[in-house]
């Protein structure tokens, strides 16, 4: 990194240290810097002297972007007792389809209310142990949106 991107990175690290999110003793990034070489005849192959394993054993925390927020990676970090810091990944869906966060639980009805105020009543508990709530199909079809 050079120039403005290095300044931004340094500022982010400084803020993270200031807010005690990291201690700044050891930092790793998942980026690779390759020097451009337009001459395909003149090049040098070099072998990396340290394996990935040698520095991953030193890690106790790891910050990554949302692309790494998968169940497999979270499980791997947990098994290695590495504290993973990653942003939330909002569910992506089709336009016009309501998301779970669009509904509000109502204790009185023991169900969820859609943005139009219609009740989605408890229907069943699925094999994963999650409660499922369903709307009245005729009223759902007439709902605006």
Secondary structure, 3 states (H helix, E strand, C coil): CCCHHHHHHHHHHHHHHHCCCCCCCCCCCCCCCCCCCCCCCCCCCCCCCCCHHHHHCCCCEEEECHHHCCHHHHHHHHHCCCEEEECCCCCCCCCCCCCHHHCEEECCCCEEECCCCCEEEEEEECCCCCEEEECCHHHHHHCCC
